[in-house]
């Protein structure tokens, strides 16, 4: 009996963390292959595979945006526009503030992490294709639409369907959403470990991988600390508005945090989050509406991780960090987090197009960003989910409604 329970426990853990385990295995395997001084034709093969996967991901991202954003907006039908509008506004507001705080802290703190061990300009050569000469030509798979037009199309479709009650078009959008959801779960998520593998082979073969790891672990600790401080900030705001003790509110969130951390899933934590929300004094009607909605549109923890990883990778590669580029990036990142697919690694997948189009990230830099994000995704998910209850407290204060 004990052996059966142990086996079930191992299976559940493996199922819950399969993607993380696969990515970690890919990183280790990539380091071993790259550091073994393989011949050029082996590196060329890995380079070609990585380029092909990169093209596939870039092609799929606009489709993901259109499917998830259009379906999400079209499905947001409720008798109380005030509650919906306030929830959306608070989610976006908190994510923009989280991204801004992360950016300000990162540009001031991260140079202290890197300056003593990494030469920025020299390290900047790591994540370029010039490290591995490849005689294999790339297969170009151009996206059918760019990122910004994809966002506009999705908003036009979603708002149009919602306002006109276009039932037939809504069915088409819902079916398209299901197709893209399967594409993300069965294809994109499945090839991510191979993408990480190919790029870490190149990184390791460059001889500078140790310098990157020696710097990024500090960023990892920075994210964990900032997640904790962010939750304290959110619940302090919620406590002031609802006139409740923020530390008591946070204490009631402990089961939610542990559940989200263990499952790495906002959706799986919704029942526990609703119960904690009610325990914090939120009405049933508000809890039942706001918490599930925020599970898909509020990703403060993810945005902290993505911003931190982005700034760190830019610094490591000698990129100039200017406000003229980063300000629009932050505002667009907030929109992309609202549109992020509700799957593991969904936040960073939604952000990939922005990293390429706004910041000119190379495939190797994208691979580092994905791997780095996944390694701390448990903390980010826990931060996301706990923050949902803080939003429900604020909404409940301003929308004293018993029925929706």
VOGU-3710 file (C-alpha; in Angstrom, 3 decimals, decimal comma):
1> xxxxxxxxxx> 0,000/0,000/0,000  2,778/2,410/0,958  4,705/1,457/-2,178  1,624/2,148/-4,322  1,132/5,559/-2,686  4,817/6,314/-3,195  4,602/5,353/-6,873  1,496/7,504/-7,337  3,239/10,405/-5,628  6,270/10,074/-7,898
11> xxxxxxxxxx> 4,008/9,903/-10,969  2,087/13,017/-9,884  5,283/14,949/-9,249  6,714/13,875/-12,608  3,472/14,828/-14,381  3,277/18,227/-12,682  6,913/19,099/-13,337  7,488/17,219/-16,596  8,214/20,345/-18,627  10,561/21,778/-15,993
21> xxxxxxxxxx> 12,375/18,434/-15,695  12,649/18,208/-19,490  14,089/21,728/-19,740  16,588/21,126/-16,927  17,648/17,866/-18,595  18,029/19,731/-21,905  20,223/22,359/-20,245  22,474/19,734/-18,662  22,686/17,697/-21,880  23,393/20,832/-23,903
31> xxxxxxxxxx> 26,220/21,811/-21,551  27,759/18,320/-21,755  27,581/18,187/-25,547  28,836/21,739/-26,070  31,704/21,438/-23,606  32,936/18,162/-25,141  34,385/20,054/-28,126  32,161/18,404/-30,753  33,050/18,621/-34,462  31,608/21,444/-36,534
41> xxxxxxxxxx> 29,092/19,267/-38,395  27,467/18,324/-35,044  27,228/21,992/-34,098  25,802/22,754/-37,542  23,047/20,173/-37,030  22,084/21,633/-33,654  22,199/25,126/-35,126  19,905/24,137/-38,013  17,403/22,433/-35,694  17,391/25,437/-33,366
51> xxxxxxxxxx> 16,796/27,814/-36,274  13,882/25,722/-37,551  12,234/25,597/-34,110  12,750/29,347/-33,760  10,959/29,898/-37,083  8,055/27,684/-35,969  7,665/29,561/-32,676  7,807/32,962/-34,384  5,159/31,810/-36,878  2,822/30,570/-34,131
61> xxxxxxxxxx> 3,042/33,554/-31,760  0,698/35,891/-33,743  -1,794/33,013/-34,048  -1,622/32,520/-30,277  -2,259/36,233/-29,715  -5,276/36,352/-32,031  -6,802/33,150/-30,659  -6,401/33,840/-26,956  -7,083/37,585/-26,925  -10,086/37,488/-29,270
71> xxxxxxxxxx> -11,639/34,523/-27,464  -10,950/36,057/-24,062  -12,551/39,409/-24,888  -15,502/37,806/-26,688  -16,242/35,555/-23,700  -16,216/38,363/-21,120  -19,953/38,836/-20,938  -21,459/39,887/-17,615  -24,354/41,966/-16,428  -22,001/44,159/-14,441
81> xxxxxxxxxx> -19,668/46,079/-16,729  -18,336/47,975/-13,715  -16,964/44,827/-12,083  -15,449/43,581/-15,331  -13,904/46,949/-16,170  -12,483/47,426/-12,680  -10,994/43,927/-12,609  -9,335/44,366/-16,003  -8,044/47,828/-15,069  -6,611/46,679/-11,732
91> xxxxxxxxxx> -4,927/43,647/-13,321  -3,284/45,765/-16,000  -2,407/48,521/-13,505  -0,705/46,120/-11,093  1,246/44,445/-13,910  2,475/47,771/-15,289  3,545/48,913/-11,810  5,273/45,551/-11,214  7,123/45,824/-14,531  8,128/49,438/-13,859
101> xxxxxxxxxx> 9,424/48,718/-10,341  11,321/45,681/-11,635  12,874/47,750/-14,419  13,969/50,568/-12,085  15,458/48,173/-9,534  17,101/45,976/-12,176  18,956/48,746/-14,016  20,337/49,982/-10,700  21,111/46,660/-9,007  22,049/44,239/-11,785
111> xxxxxxxxxx> 25,300/46,003/-12,786  26,577/45,069/-9,310  25,835/41,428/-10,107  27,722/41,355/-13,397  30,522/43,934/-13,409  32,978/41,924/-11,304  32,699/38,671/-13,272  31,482/39,372/-16,801  32,797/41,582/-19,550  29,583/42,829/-21,158
121> xxxxxxxxxx> 30,942/43,404/-24,638  32,829/40,125/-24,722  29,876/38,205/-23,345  27,684/39,910/-25,913  29,209/37,600/-28,521  27,807/34,560/-26,780  24,224/34,779/-27,970  24,941/35,450/-31,633  24,891/33,012/-34,467  28,520/33,856/-35,340
131> xxxxxxxxxx> 29,828/31,512/-32,649  28,788/28,474/-34,646  29,370/28,505/-38,383  26,545/26,731/-40,108  26,558/25,677/-43,744  22,919/24,674/-43,517  20,607/27,357/-44,858  17,675/28,414/-42,694  14,130/27,526/-43,590  12,100/30,724/-43,428
141> xxxxxxxxxx> 8,552/30,436/-42,099  7,266/33,983/-42,058  4,316/34,809/-39,737  1,091/35,580/-41,573  0,834/38,821/-39,569  3,137/40,839/-37,301  2,614/41,202/-33,544  1,013/44,661/-33,370  -1,487/43,966/-36,181  -2,285/40,634/-34,489
151> xxxxxxxxxx> -3,171/42,461/-31,262  -5,350/44,957/-33,136  -7,124/42,172/-35,057  -7,812/40,270/-31,838  -9,231/43,350/-30,090  -11,435/44,214/-33,093  -12,763/40,647/-33,268  -13,269/40,278/-29,531  -14,966/43,631/-28,979  -17,058/43,241/-32,137
161> xxxxxxxxxx> -18,319/39,796/-31,140  -19,081/40,961/-27,591  -20,942/44,124/-28,615  -22,897/42,645/-31,565  -23,592/39,303/-29,867  -22,268/37,638/-33,028  -23,054/34,033/-32,114  -21,814/32,405/-35,314  -18,550/34,327/-35,391  -18,060/33,586/-31,701
171> xxxxxxxxxx> -18,324/29,847/-32,430  -15,640/30,198/-35,103  -13,359/32,131/-32,742  -13,924/29,548/-29,977  -13,070/26,687/-32,327  -9,981/28,534/-33,581  -9,008/29,076/-29,927  -9,314/25,328/-29,244  -7,153/24,532/-32,277  -4,414/26,945/-31,189
181> xxxxxxxxxx> -4,656/25,712/-27,590  -3,952/22,179/-28,828  -1,102/23,546/-30,972  0,453/25,203/-27,919  0,037/22,209/-25,606  0,940/19,441/-28,050  3,494/21,116/-30,312  5,017/24,325/-28,928  5,388/23,074/-25,356  6,763/19,757/-26,628
191> xxxxxxxxxx> 9,516/21,310/-28,749  10,662/23,859/-26,173  13,103/21,424/-24,485  14,708/20,707/-27,894  14,938/24,445/-28,551  16,664/24,952/-25,212  18,978/21,997/-25,929  20,155/23,324/-29,304  20,875/26,784/-27,981  22,642/25,610/-24,837
201> xxxxxxxxxx> 24,907/23,438/-26,989  25,954/26,639/-28,775  26,311/28,569/-25,527  28,399/25,867/-23,898  30,608/25,475/-26,969  31,407/29,205/-26,779  33,146/28,643/-23,419  31,276/31,439/-21,623  28,351/29,503/-20,167  29,832/29,445/-16,668
211> xxxxxxxxxx> 29,975/33,246/-16,641  26,290/33,469/-17,532  25,198/30,977/-14,866  27,424/32,659/-12,291  25,575/35,911/-12,911  21,997/34,761/-13,444  21,668/32,870/-10,161  21,807/36,267/-8,423  18,948/37,447/-10,623  17,036/34,316/-9,612
221> xxxxxxxxxx> 17,347/35,276/-5,935  16,394/38,858/-6,794  13,141/37,630/-8,396  12,175/35,500/-5,399  12,732/38,420/-3,017  10,886/40,877/-5,270  7,933/38,480/-5,583  7,607/38,452/-1,798  7,871/42,236/-1,526  5,361/42,627/-4,354
231> xxxxxxxxxx> 2,780/40,504/-2,538  3,332/42,603/0,578  2,769/45,734/-1,524  -0,403/44,375/-3,160  -1,956/43,284/0,122  -0,959/46,523/1,818  -2,859/48,424/-0,875  -5,784/45,987/-0,620  -5,712/46,204/3,174  -5,753/50,002/3,178
241> xxxxxxxxxx> -8,673/50,110/0,747  -10,675/47,354/2,475  -9,578/48,512/5,969  -8,167/45,127/6,904  -4,840/44,023/8,355  -2,598/43,101/5,389  -0,595/40,616/7,480  -3,773/38,746/8,461  -4,779/38,739/4,786  -1,381/37,351/3,802
251> xxxxxxxxxx> -1,561/34,671/6,496  -4,830/33,434/5,005  -3,080/33,171/1,620  -0,486/30,615/2,764  -2,486/27,553/1,537  -3,002/29,287/-1,815  0,713/30,062/-2,168  1,725/26,482/-1,354  -0,906/25,033/-3,703  0,152/27,297/-6,583
261> xxxxxxxxxx> 3,840/26,599/-5,933  3,272/22,828/-5,866  1,015/22,591/-8,921  2,551/25,420/-10,994  -1,003/26,040/-12,229  -3,253/29,047/-11,679  -6,283/27,069/-12,868  -5,725/24,206/-10,432  -5,496/26,687/-7,551  -8,773/28,516/-8,305
271> xxxxxxxxxx> -10,923/26,605/-5,734  -8,379/27,230/-2,981  -8,049/30,885/-4,043  -11,825/31,406/-3,918  -11,978/29,895/-0,441  -9,123/32,125/0,775  -10,782/35,137/-0,821  -13,978/34,435/1,099  -11,966/33,938/4,280  -10,526/37,413/3,727
281> xxxxxxxxxx> -14,063/38,809/3,669  -14,781/38,991/-0,077  -18,407/38,310/-1,030  -19,250/35,063/-2,810  -20,411/36,850/-5,975  -17,173/38,825/-6,332  -14,956/35,840/-5,448  -16,652/33,559/-7,943  -16,191/36,078/-10,755  -12,933/37,932/-10,057
291> xxxxxxxxxx> -10,652/35,085/-8,948  -11,166/32,828/-12,031  -10,929/35,853/-14,336  -7,685/37,067/-12,733  -6,237/33,561/-13,027  -5,958/34,252/-16,762  -5,432/38,024/-16,989  -3,317/38,897/-13,924  0,326/37,735/-14,067  2,325/40,114/-11,881
301> xxxxxxxxxx> 4,729/37,353/-10,842  5,356/36,382/-14,462  5,960/39,971/-15,512  8,502/40,430/-12,695  10,359/37,341/-13,900  10,236/38,318/-17,579  11,405/41,879/-16,934  14,226/40,709/-14,670  15,422/38,085/-17,134  15,128/40,532/-20,032
311> xxxxxxxxxx> 17,221/43,248/-18,358  19,810/40,707/-17,198  20,211/39,158/-20,658  20,420/42,594/-22,288  23,156/43,642/-19,858  25,067/40,401/-20,353  25,016/40,983/-24,100  26,040/44,615/-23,985  22,698/45,969/-25,185  21,904/49,615/-24,629
321> xxxxxxxxxx> 18,890/49,963/-22,326  17,005/53,127/-23,279  13,702/54,473/-22,004  12,523/55,154/-25,555  12,537/51,394/-26,181  11,702/50,039/-22,729  8,658/52,230/-21,973  6,594/50,987/-24,952  7,943/47,481/-24,274  6,574/47,607/-20,705
331> xxxxxxxxxx> 3,108/48,776/-21,777  2,910/46,176/-24,542  4,174/43,475/-22,172  1,239/44,240/-19,858  -1,167/43,672/-22,747  0,604/40,457/-23,730  0,320/39,118/-20,168  -3,436/39,684/-20,297  -3,383/37,663/-23,525  -0,976/34,980/-22,292
341> xxxxxxxxxx> -2,168/31,406/-22,862  -3,063/29,563/-19,671  -0,424/26,867/-20,051  2,981/26,336/-18,423  5,438/28,855/-19,807  2,486/30,789/-21,289  3,759/34,160/-20,069  7,179/33,904/-21,655  5,678/32,455/-24,860  3,433/35,505/-25,140
351> xxxxxxxxxx> 6,434/37,772/-24,551  8,696/36,132/-27,176  7,370/38,265/-30,024  8,027/41,460/-28,065  11,555/40,368/-27,170  12,254/39,880/-30,867  10,401/42,862/-32,354  11,135/45,474/-29,653  14,507/44,349/-28,287  15,991/42,376/-31,205
361> xxxxxxxxxx> 16,661/39,229/-29,156  18,467/36,428/-30,991  17,298/32,776/-30,810  19,965/31,990/-28,209  18,833/34,906/-26,050  15,216/33,729/-26,349  16,296/30,225/-25,278  18,019/31,628/-22,179  14,945/33,718/-21,366  12,632/30,688/-21,655
371> xxxxxxxxxx> 14,875/28,394/-19,598  15,465/31,041/-16,944  11,746/31,836/-16,686  10,800/28,187/-16,314  13,314/27,547/-13,542  11,515/30,010/-11,258  7,977/29,654/-12,637  6,696/28,091/-9,394  7,449/31,291/-7,491  5,943/33,414/-10,254
381> xxxxxxxxxx> 2,748/31,343/-10,379  2,349/31,578/-6,597  2,792/35,352/-6,808  0,243/35,582/-9,631  -2,414/33,573/-7,804  -2,056/35,274/-4,423  -2,283/38,656/-6,123  -5,656/37,634/-7,588  -7,164/37,692/-4,095  -5,741/41,154/-3,445
391> xxxxxxxxxx> -7,560/42,372/-6,555  -10,785/40,683/-5,431  -10,568/42,575/-2,115  -10,339/45,921/-3,916  -13,133/45,063/-6,357  -15,351/43,934/-3,488  -14,837/47,257/-1,722  -15,928/49,324/-4,729  -18,572/46,953/-6,090  -20,848/45,917/-3,263
401> xxxx> -22,900/43,529/-5,363  -24,329/40,221/-4,232  -25,283/38,959/-7,650  -23,676/39,137/-11,074
//
